[in-house]
Amino acid sequence: MNIEGLRYAQAVSRTKSFSAAARDYGVTQPALSNGVARLEEELGVKLFDRSPRGVKPTAHGARVLPMIDRALEALDSVTAEARRLTSPAEGAIRMGVSPLIGADLVACAFSAARTLTRPRDLVLREADLDLLRTALQHGELDVLLVPEVEAMPAFRHRTIFTEPVVVIDPDVAPGTDGPVELTDAAGADFILVPDTCGLTTFTTQLFRDNDLALRTYPGEAASYRVLDEWARLGVGAALLPRSKVTADHASCRPLVRGGAPVEMSYEAVWGRDNPLGADLEEFVDFLADSAGCRVPSGEPGGGPSSDEATGPAAAAQ
């Protein structure tokens, strides 16, 4: 069975688009489409249905694609472990982080690097998403911690944590509390930030995926911190991850969709052929499994109480 065909199918499943999968994987669309077609012929099942709204797995694809993910993950682990045994890599883990990544997760990452089977130093670089992705592709970084907003199917991914999203709407009457439905929030004019940290991409995708028009304030805030301040001043509405709300807002409420909380996810992204492969697997596993990496459970803008600050992040403080 052709491994490249399996990777092509995984890329299409992740991006929900043949063209996006080909672009992110660095091949032509005909080459990728042909690779998926050969895989479908070999398996004897059709994996995807195409429609004007995008690409969706078939009933058979919904069963087979998760198995493909697990098979490729196992294969990558075998390759990484063999490489580690034959050519042990030296040096620190170079980690790129989005400006949206909080200090609690950074502290957890330092703890993870120190407690590896082969302890390593951690070198941080905070930058815009495009710069981080380019650095990862060029081998200048080993792993990224970024919002889960844009697929990089040629790389490995693992969701690290999620946190609720809140809406700050200055037009809400003072004293109003309780969650607000996304369809109701859509009537406000939202302030956006440059599409560099992932927040604007998340906001636009959220409205697009729910067939809602995104009304925007004509200006633009420089960062999510300024966005928070402007919303508090009444310039316009804002969507923010709960941990990024820096002060109490009378008009700040949880955002829900069909009664379920809207959440923002963050992921680790790393190369399949990185010489640190086995160490990166262990590093990412530690991050994903550590309760200290979870968003604080207190009020918006507040960190965990002294009783809540447990796990590796707390130990690293």
TAGI-V187858 format. One record per residue. N is the residue number from 1. RES is the residue in one letter. SS is DSSP state (a for helix, b for strand, c for the rest). OMEGA is omega in radians with two decimals (none if undefined). Layout:
n: <N,N>
res: <RES,RES>
ss: <SS,SS>
omega: <OMEGA,OMEGA>
This chain:
n: <1,2,3,4,5,6,7,8,9,10,11,12,13,14,15,16,17,18,19,20,21,22,23,24,25,26,27,28,29,30,31,32,33,34,35,36,37,38,39,40,41,42,43,44,45,46,47,48,49,50,51,52,53,54,55,56,57,58,59,60,61,62,63,64,65,66,67,68,69,70,71,72,73,74,75,76,77,78,79,80,81,82,83,84,85,86,87,88,89,90,91,92,93,94,95,96,97,98,99,100,101,102,103,104,105,106,107,108,109,110,111,112,113,114,115,116,117,118,119,120,121,122,123,124,125,126,127,128,129,130,131,132,133,134,135,136,137,138,139,140,141,142,143,144,145,146,147,148,149,150,151,152,153,154,155,156,157,158,159,160,161,162,163,164,165,166,167,168,169,170,171,172,173,174,175,176,177,178,179,180,181,182,183,184,185,186,187,188,189,190,191,192,193,194,195,196,197,198,199,200,201,202,203,204,205,206,207,208,209,210,211,212,213,214,215,216,217,218,219,220,221,222,223,224,225,226,227,228,229,230,231,232,233,234,235,236,237,238,239,240,241,242,243,244,245,246,247,248,249,250,251,252,253,254,255,256,257,258,259,260,261,262,263,264,265,266,267,268,269,270,271,272,273,274,275,276,277,278,279,280,281,282,283,284,285,286,287,288,289,290,291,292,293,294,295,296,297,298,299,300,301,302,303,304,305,306,307,308,309,310,311,312,313,314,315,316,317>
res: <M,N,I,E,G,L,R,Y,A,Q,A,V,S,R,T,K,S,F,S,A,A,A,R,D,Y,G,V,T,Q,P,A,L,S,N,G,V,A,R,L,E,E,E,L,G,V,K,L,F,D,R,S,P,R,G,V,K,P,T,A,H,G,A,R,V,L,P,M,I,D,R,A,L,E,A,L,D,S,V,T,A,E,A,R,R,L,T,S,P,A,E,G,A,I,R,M,G,V,S,P,L,I,G,A,D,L,V,A,C,A,F,S,A,A,R,T,L,T,R,P,R,D,L,V,L,R,E,A,D,L,D,L,L,R,T,A,L,Q,H,G,E,L,D,V,L,L,V,P,E,V,E,A,M,P,A,F,R,H,R,T,I,F,T,E,P,V,V,V,I,D,P,D,V,A,P,G,T,D,G,P,V,E,L,T,D,A,A,G,A,D,F,I,L,V,P,D,T,C,G,L,T,T,F,T,T,Q,L,F,R,D,N,D,L,A,L,R,T,Y,P,G,E,A,A,S,Y,R,V,L,D,E,W,A,R,L,G,V,G,A,A,L,L,P,R,S,K,V,T,A,D,H,A,S,C,R,P,L,V,R,G,G,A,P,V,E,M,S,Y,E,A,V,W,G,R,D,N,P,L,G,A,D,L,E,E,F,V,D,F,L,A,D,S,A,G,C,R,V,P,S,G,E,P,G,G,G,P,S,S,D,E,A,T,G,P,A,A,A,A,Q>
ss: <c,c,a,a,a,a,a,a,a,a,a,a,a,a,a,c,c,a,a,a,a,a,a,a,a,c,c,c,a,a,a,a,a,a,a,a,a,a,a,a,a,a,a,c,c,c,c,b,b,b,b,c,c,b,b,b,b,c,a,a,a,a,a,a,a,a,a,a,a,a,a,a,a,a,a,a,a,a,a,a,a,a,a,a,a,a,c,c,c,c,c,c,b,b,b,b,b,c,c,c,c,c,a,a,a,a,a,a,a,a,a,a,a,a,c,c,c,c,c,c,c,b,b,b,b,b,c,c,a,a,a,a,a,a,a,a,a,c,c,c,c,c,b,b,b,b,b,c,c,c,c,c,c,c,c,b,b,b,b,b,b,b,b,b,b,b,b,b,c,c,c,c,c,c,c,c,c,c,c,b,b,a,a,a,a,c,c,c,c,b,c,c,b,c,c,c,c,c,a,a,a,a,a,a,a,a,a,a,a,c,c,c,c,c,c,b,c,c,c,c,b,c,c,a,a,a,a,a,a,a,a,a,a,c,c,c,b,b,b,b,b,a,a,a,c,c,c,c,c,c,c,b,b,b,b,b,b,c,c,b,b,c,b,b,b,b,b,b,b,b,c,c,c,c,c,c,a,a,a,a,a,a,a,a,a,a,a,a,a,c,a,a,a,c,c,c,c,c,c,c,c,c,c,c,c,c,c,c,c,c,a,a,a,a,a,a,c>
omega: <-3.09,-3.10,-3.13,3.09,3.08,-3.14,3.09,3.14,3.10,-3.14,3.11,3.13,-3.09,-3.06,-3.09,-3.13,3.08,-3.11,3.12,3.12,3.13,-3.13,-3.10,-3.12,3.07,3.08,3.08,3.14,3.10,3.14,3.14,3.14,3.13,3.12,3.10,-3.14,3.11,3.11,3.12,3.12,-3.13,-3.14,-3.10,3.11,3.04,-3.05,-3.01,2.95,3.09,3.09,3.10,-3.13,3.10,-3.09,3.12,3.07,2.97,3.09,3.09,3.14,3.14,3.10,-3.00,-3.03,3.06,3.10,3.07,3.10,-3.11,3.14,3.14,3.10,3.12,3.13,3.13,3.12,3.10,-3.13,-3.12,-3.13,3.10,3.13,-3.14,-3.11,-3.07,-3.11,-3.11,-3.12,3.10,3.01,-3.09,2.97,3.14,-3.02,3.04,-3.11,3.00,3.05,3.13,-3.13,-3.06,-3.11,-3.13,3.13,3.09,3.10,3.12,3.13,3.09,3.11,3.13,-3.12,-3.11,-3.04,3.05,3.04,3.00,-3.04,-3.12,2.96,3.11,3.11,-3.05,2.97,3.06,-3.10,3.07,-3.04,-3.12,3.13,3.13,-3.13,3.12,3.13,3.10,-3.14,-3.11,3.11,3.14,3.06,-3.14,-3.07,3.07,2.91,-2.96,3.00,-3.09,-3.04,-3.10,-3.05,2.95,-2.95,3.10,-3.09,3.07,-3.08,2.94,3.08,-3.09,3.09,3.08,3.07,-3.12,3.07,3.09,3.05,3.07,-3.09,-3.10,-3.14,3.10,-3.13,3.11,3.13,3.09,3.13,-3.10,-3.10,3.09,3.11,-3.14,-3.14,3.09,3.14,-3.05,3.13,-3.10,3.03,-3.02,3.02,3.10,3.09,3.05,-3.02,-3.06,-3.09,3.13,-3.06,3.13,3.08,3.11,-3.09,-3.11,3.11,-3.13,-3.14,-3.13,-3.10,3.12,3.08,3.11,3.07,3.11,3.07,-3.03,3.01,-3.05,3.10,-3.10,3.08,-3.06,-3.08,3.13,3.09,3.09,3.08,3.11,-3.12,-3.11,3.12,3.13,3.13,3.13,-3.13,-3.13,3.13,-3.13,2.93,-3.13,2.91,-3.01,-3.09,-3.09,3.05,-2.96,-3.12,3.10,3.08,3.09,-3.07,-3.12,-3.10,3.07,3.09,-3.14,3.09,-3.05,3.14,-3.13,-3.12,2.96,-3.07,3.04,-3.10,3.10,-3.05,2.93,3.12,-3.13,-3.04,3.12,-3.04,-3.14,3.12,3.10,-2.96,-3.09,3.11,3.11,3.07,-3.14,3.14,-3.12,3.09,3.13,-3.13,-3.07,-3.05,-3.03,3.12,3.14,3.13,-3.10,3.11,3.10,-3.07,3.14,-3.12,3.10,3.09,-3.09,3.08,3.13,3.05,-3.14,3.11,-3.08,-3.03,-3.13,3.06,-3.02,-3.11,-3.14,-3.12,-3.10,-3.07,none>
